[in-house]
Amino acid sequence: KHNHNHYNKFLKKGSNPKIYEGAARKLNVSSESVQHGVEGLMYLLTESSKLTISEVDFQDSVLVLGFSEELNALLLQLYLENRKEVRQILSKLAPSLPHYHNLEWRLDVQVRLSLSHSTLTDRLITNPLHSTSAELG
């Protein structure tokens, strides 16, 4: 459960350089190495959760990284235990992008505002799904 909290904090707030420095001293490596390693693993877990990849696909993805079997099993467990929550967090963090409910209406307005005066072009762009080959010929 302790790992879950760090993972969720990372998703919501980003990384904490002080944690990297402490881990780097203990491991006798640079804090940049620790940071890159953590960010790489977070990317793997986040993208896997976002795409809801299967257990087998996750294992295949991790296998090529050359980790020990024990670490691969730990990463799989972390992924399986957190993927639902990660998806929920990501959906809350994702910006609400504008979207169109009626694409045909939007294209019609866009064509009317454009400088093009070709009625055939207007017809093709406005009603691409309703045109038949007879109408186009």
C-alpha positions as a Markdown table, in Angstrom:
| # | Residue | x | y | z |
|---|---|---|---|---|
| 1 | Lys | 0.0 | 0.0 | 0.0 |
| 2 | His | 2.9 | 2.3 | 0.7 |
| 3 | Asn | 4.0 | 2.1 | -3.0 |
| 4 | His | 0.5 | 3.1 | -4.1 |
| 5 | Asn | 0.7 | 6.4 | -2.3 |
| 6 | His | 4.0 | 7.4 | -3.9 |
| 7 | Tyr | 2.7 | 6.4 | -7.3 |
| 8 | Asn | -0.5 | 8.4 | -6.9 |
| 9 | Lys | 1.4 | 11.4 | -5.6 |
| 10 | Phe | 3.8 | 11.2 | -8.5 |
| 11 | Leu | 0.8 | 11.2 | -10.9 |
| 12 | Lys | -0.9 | 14.2 | -9.2 |
| 13 | Lys | 2.1 | 16.4 | -8.3 |
| 14 | Gly | 5.1 | 15.2 | -10.3 |
| 15 | Ser | 8.4 | 14.2 | -9.0 |
| 16 | Asn | 10.3 | 15.2 | -5.8 |
| 17 | Pro | 14.0 | 15.9 | -6.4 |
| 18 | Lys | 14.8 | 15.5 | -2.6 |
| 19 | Ile | 13.7 | 11.8 | -2.8 |
| 20 | Tyr | 16.0 | 11.3 | -5.8 |
| 21 | Glu | 18.9 | 12.8 | -4.0 |
| 22 | Gly | 18.4 | 10.5 | -0.9 |
| 23 | Ala | 18.0 | 7.4 | -3.1 |
| 24 | Ala | 21.0 | 8.4 | -5.2 |
| 25 | Arg | 23.2 | 8.6 | -2.1 |
| 26 | Lys | 22.1 | 5.2 | -0.8 |
| 27 | Leu | 22.6 | 3.6 | -4.3 |
| 28 | Asn | 25.9 | 5.6 | -4.9 |
| 29 | Val | 24.6 | 6.9 | -8.3 |
| 30 | Ser | 23.7 | 10.3 | -9.6 |
| 31 | Ser | 20.3 | 11.8 | -8.7 |
| 32 | Glu | 19.7 | 12.2 | -12.4 |
| 33 | Ser | 20.0 | 8.5 | -12.9 |
| 34 | Val | 17.5 | 7.8 | -10.2 |
| 35 | Gln | 15.2 | 10.5 | -11.6 |
| 36 | His | 15.4 | 9.0 | -15.1 |
| 37 | Gly | 14.8 | 5.5 | -13.8 |
| 38 | Val | 11.7 | 6.5 | -11.8 |
| 39 | Glu | 10.3 | 8.6 | -14.6 |
| 40 | Gly | 10.8 | 5.8 | -17.1 |
| 41 | Leu | 9.0 | 3.3 | -14.9 |
| 42 | Met | 6.2 | 5.8 | -14.2 |
| 43 | Tyr | 5.9 | 6.3 | -17.9 |
| 44 | Leu | 5.7 | 2.5 | -18.5 |
| 45 | Leu | 3.1 | 2.1 | -15.8 |
| 46 | Thr | 1.1 | 5.1 | -16.8 |
| 47 | Glu | 1.0 | 4.4 | -20.5 |
| 48 | Ser | 0.2 | 0.7 | -19.8 |
| 49 | Ser | -2.7 | 1.8 | -17.6 |
| 50 | Lys | -3.9 | 4.3 | -20.2 |
| 51 | Leu | -3.9 | 1.7 | -22.9 |
| 52 | Thr | -5.2 | -1.0 | -20.5 |
| 53 | Ile | -2.8 | -3.5 | -21.9 |
| 54 | Ser | -3.2 | -7.2 | -20.9 |
| 55 | Glu | -1.1 | -8.9 | -18.3 |
| 56 | Val | 0.8 | -10.8 | -21.0 |
| 57 | Asp | 1.5 | -7.6 | -23.0 |
| 58 | Phe | 2.8 | -5.9 | -19.9 |
| 59 | Gln | 5.1 | -8.8 | -19.1 |
| 60 | Asp | 6.4 | -8.7 | -22.7 |
| 61 | Ser | 7.0 | -5.0 | -22.5 |
| 62 | Val | 9.0 | -5.3 | -19.2 |
| 63 | Leu | 10.9 | -8.4 | -20.4 |
| 64 | Val | 12.9 | -6.5 | -23.0 |
| 65 | Leu | 14.2 | -4.1 | -20.2 |
| 66 | Gly | 16.4 | -6.9 | -18.8 |
| 67 | Phe | 15.3 | -6.7 | -15.2 |
| 68 | Ser | 15.4 | -9.7 | -12.9 |
| 69 | Glu | 12.4 | -12.0 | -12.7 |
| 70 | Glu | 11.6 | -10.8 | -9.2 |
| 71 | Leu | 11.5 | -7.1 | -10.3 |
| 72 | Asn | 9.4 | -8.0 | -13.4 |
| 73 | Ala | 6.9 | -9.8 | -11.1 |
| 74 | Leu | 6.9 | -6.8 | -8.8 |
| 75 | Leu | 6.2 | -4.3 | -11.6 |
| 76 | Leu | 3.4 | -6.6 | -12.9 |
| 77 | Gln | 1.9 | -6.6 | -9.5 |
| 78 | Leu | 2.2 | -2.8 | -9.2 |
| 79 | Tyr | 0.6 | -2.4 | -12.6 |
| 80 | Leu | -2.3 | -4.8 | -11.9 |
| 81 | Glu | -3.1 | -3.3 | -8.5 |
| 82 | Asn | -3.0 | 0.3 | -9.7 |
| 83 | Arg | -4.2 | 0.4 | -13.3 |
| 84 | Lys | -7.8 | 1.2 | -12.5 |
| 85 | Glu | -6.9 | 4.0 | -10.1 |
| 86 | Val | -4.3 | 5.4 | -12.5 |
| 87 | Arg | -6.9 | 5.6 | -15.2 |
| 88 | Gln | -9.3 | 7.4 | -12.9 |
| 89 | Ile | -6.5 | 9.9 | -11.9 |
| 90 | Leu | -5.5 | 10.5 | -15.5 |
| 91 | Ser | -9.1 | 11.1 | -16.5 |
| 92 | Lys | -9.4 | 13.7 | -13.8 |
| 93 | Leu | -6.1 | 15.4 | -14.7 |
| 94 | Ala | -6.9 | 15.4 | -18.5 |
| 95 | Pro | -7.9 | 18.8 | -19.7 |
| 96 | Ser | -11.4 | 19.1 | -21.0 |
| 97 | Leu | -10.8 | 19.7 | -24.7 |
| 98 | Pro | -13.5 | 21.4 | -26.7 |
| 99 | His | -15.3 | 19.0 | -29.0 |
| 100 | Tyr | -18.0 | 19.2 | -31.6 |
| 101 | His | -21.4 | 17.5 | -31.2 |
| 102 | Asn | -22.4 | 18.0 | -34.8 |
| 103 | Leu | -19.4 | 17.9 | -37.2 |
| 104 | Glu | -21.5 | 18.5 | -40.3 |
| 105 | Trp | -22.8 | 21.8 | -38.8 |
| 106 | Arg | -19.3 | 23.0 | -38.0 |
| 107 | Leu | -18.0 | 22.2 | -41.5 |
| 108 | Asp | -21.0 | 24.0 | -43.0 |
| 109 | Val | -20.2 | 27.2 | -41.0 |
| 110 | Gln | -16.5 | 26.9 | -41.8 |
| 111 | Val | -17.2 | 26.6 | -45.5 |
| 112 | Arg | -19.6 | 29.6 | -45.5 |
| 113 | Leu | -16.9 | 31.7 | -43.8 |
| 114 | Ser | -14.1 | 30.7 | -46.2 |
| 115 | Leu | -13.2 | 32.6 | -49.3 |
| 116 | Ser | -14.1 | 29.6 | -51.6 |
| 117 | His | -17.3 | 30.2 | -53.6 |
| 118 | Ser | -17.4 | 26.8 | -55.3 |
| 119 | Thr | -20.8 | 25.1 | -54.5 |
| 120 | Leu | -19.3 | 21.7 | -55.4 |
| 121 | Thr | -16.6 | 22.2 | -52.8 |
| 122 | Asp | -19.2 | 23.4 | -50.3 |
| 123 | Arg | -21.3 | 20.3 | -51.0 |
| 124 | Leu | -18.4 | 17.9 | -50.8 |
| 125 | Ile | -17.1 | 19.3 | -47.6 |
| 126 | Thr | -20.5 | 19.8 | -45.9 |
| 127 | Asn | -22.1 | 16.5 | -46.7 |
| 128 | Pro | -19.3 | 14.0 | -47.4 |
| 129 | Leu | -21.3 | 11.1 | -45.9 |
| 130 | His | -24.5 | 12.0 | -47.9 |
| 131 | Ser | -22.9 | 12.4 | -51.4 |
| 132 | Thr | -23.1 | 9.6 | -53.9 |
| 133 | Ser | -20.9 | 9.0 | -56.8 |
| 134 | Ala | -23.8 | 10.1 | -59.1 |
| 135 | Glu | -23.9 | 13.5 | -57.4 |
| 136 | Leu | -20.2 | 13.9 | -57.7 |
| 137 | Gly | -20.0 | 13.1 | -61.4 |
